[in-house]
Amino acid sequence: MPDKNQRFLPILGHGEKLIEPVKPAFGGGEVVFPRTYAEARDRVKRQVADLRNTIHEIPAEKRLKEVVVTVRLNHKFLAKSYIPNTLFRDINVENVGSRRWIYSEHEEQDEINYSKMHFVRATPENLKQLEDILDKSEKILKDSFKKDIQKIEDISLLSPEEVVVGFEENWEQGKVEMVLHPFEEDMDTAIEKFKKLLIENDVPSESLRIKNYINGPTFISGNLNRKALEAINDFNPLRTVHPIRISTFPQMRTISIEPNAPNPSRENSRSSIKVGMFDGGVDPTNPLLTNHVNDNDILDTEPLTDGIVHGTAVAGCILYGPLNAYGKGSQVPQPLVSVESFRVLPLNDPTDYDLYEAIDIIESIVPSRHDINVYNLSFGPHGPILDDDISRFTYVLDDLAWNYRKLFVVAVGNDGDLDKPFNRIQAPADIVNGLGVGAFAYDHSSGEVIRASYSSIGQGREGCKVKPDIVGFGGDENRPIHLVSNTPGQKQLSMGTSFAAPIISGMAGEILGRCDRFDPLVARALLIHSAVNPKDVCDELGYGYIDQTVDRIMNCSDKLVTLVYSSSILPANYAKLPIPYPINARDAGMVDIKYTIAVLSKANPLHVEDYTESAVEDTFYPHDKKFRYTLNKRTYIRHLHDDAEEISSLLNQGASRSTLPVTKSPRSYQTELARRGEFKWDTVVQRWDRMRSTSLENPFLVLHGMGRNSGNDRMDYAVIATISAPRYEGSLYEDILSEYKQLQPIQMRTVNEILIPVV
């Protein structure tokens, strides 16, 4: 990183003007099936016969005419291309979702396989049709059908243990969320049967909240007891049920101190950049909030004192960040954003602990407020996320982010000091189209940045495994965060992810407001790219911590250049993104290249394991003159110019040349599942590497758009790339601008340009 004495220069935009189409060659071979067709056929026939008998025994009150059946695939067939669509078409059943399936092929072995189960709606007649096809001669069957049968490990129903997830052994009663499979025109019948079953088992009808999404799941919440839970665990249309634990406002571990609040800015103006905030309300009369916060009154309920205290502190963090540097008699700077506060708590129905009413309000507000692009949420359900389940809260935020191009910044929760798995991040911070923000603190002895002990940790869910995405300062017992207090003249000292998240929200709003060319996706990518992680990407700090200003994030130096690409791509298409690298860089010694890719993906709550419907696969090519030549199963890497004679000899002997240059895989965040090939569907990817300057020549990325679950929507993506060459002679920044005429420095609006007079 450049030192403080180096001049700063605006980051470069219009990287998308460098993008070119490209068509790489395809490769890969057939997967080896676990068993022959004859073996698979006999196995599936036995399973279908057992399944038909099981379906026959389901009571009428716990099923519809169609029954949801699980088709479980062997672990070798995770990719979207392996979905048994020929089988589904031939027996006329509909795939209505999927989720992860963990199994062991041999009970006596400890090896665990990660696969998936597909949910299909089927009638007994459909299953009889399958049996009839399986009885036919193998010679007359389509190869695609036979291969589909070979992929199957099991066909059965969900077990009660697979439906009921996340409950502690001693659970007796409480609020739960239930999810029903989609049944189209029979959905009303399914809901009525389910409600009747619940009420018959002492569930108060007035506690039930129902939200149905067209062609999607139906979410139902209610106050259940153990008896009701056991009564519904084999209700066939039920996909999953999990407990909801609500703490209305995160606990504020406040420390009382003498009056020492700073004075407000003397400017009689407010920022035109708006950041939305869903919380417990604010005190707009507080001198530090007056003129900078608009309190939108959308609830008829009386605000709670705890809610106002919490919301006021959150609003202060959006406006000023931590107040630690401002003591009594000092003056805060003019806020560069303003806050639109929407009080969603307490609810009209005090028994609505699952926040369905608050979610309804969010679904109503976001589409109508075209003037707000960033929203902060520092509240949510209590308890860790579950891999096999998507909460309504998470799905709603992901859907709103996709449809309306908004950025949601969500606190990850304050249970990081609990035992696993209860220390895992909390919904809706598991969103794949937004930022889940944790909290950092400073080590008491060394002063190094560390995860605040209470900050909930990752991993996230499939589609965004790195969680938290980033961390902001949240304070701890040794160095608490200073906040705006409800008591005039005072600050309150506290700690929590509730206050780290709004710091990031304010920065995101400022980035968008001061640079009209950027959208929320670019802001999200830029913040992740700018984060610093001293220990590499991890479950505690995510991609790293943010403690620099927006001006610092938006600037380069003579030896370090950051470039922004913002574009879109269709599934199955490819794009080449040149990375600016000047001719003079050949003698620059060691060069660092880092890039971050963020994608906006449509979310599918029916396919929990395949929650993201689109992603971008990246390949890095460091040198455009080095190709791979293959002759008699031996490979040779040769330079087009330096090795021209040898290349000519190889080609004369029948060698083949790779379509694109030799690739290199930079370092990246890895997990066990990543190594199994599933990590590529995440909406954020970050890579980095250090290479000798001589190994680089016209480097570039190739992006491959990917879609699944029949998703063919054009996907937006943002790429942030940084090239650092400390030993470069001259100005790397100026030389890149000179050689790559399409690029331009980002134009930042000045403070005066974003301020409007307060009437």
Beta strands, then each sheet from edge to edge (+ up, - down):
strand 1: 9-10
strand 2: 12-13
strand 3: 20-21
strand 4: 67-73
strand 5: 94-103
strand 6: 113-122
strand 7: 152-156
strand 8: 173-180
strand 9: 209-212
strand 10: 218-225
strand 11: 238-243
strand 12: 245-246
strand 13: 269-271
strand 14: 274-279
strand 15: 293-296
strand 16: 338-343
strand 17: 374-377
strand 18: 381-382
strand 19: 407-411
strand 20: 435-442
strand 21: 449-451
strand 22: 470-473
strand 23: 481-484
strand 24: 491-494
strand 25: 555-556
strand 26: 560-569
strand 27: 574-578
strand 28: 590-600
strand 29: 614-621
strand 30: 626-631
strand 31: 634-639
strand 32: 656-657
strand 33: 667-668
strand 34: 684-692
strand 35: 700-707
strand 36: 715-724
strand 37: 744-745
strand 38: 755-757
sheet 1: 1+ 25-
sheet 2: 2+ 37-
sheet 3: 3+ 27- 35+ 29-
sheet 4: 5+ 6- 4+ 7-
sheet 5: 9+ 10- 8+ 11-
sheet 6: 12+ 18-
sheet 7: 13+ 38-
sheet 8: 15+ 16+ 14+ 17+ 19+ 20+ 21-
sheet 9: 15+ 16+ 14+ 17+ 19+ 20+ 22+
sheet 10: 23+ 24-
sheet 11: 26+ 36- 28+ 34- 33+
sheet 12: 31+ 30- 32+
end
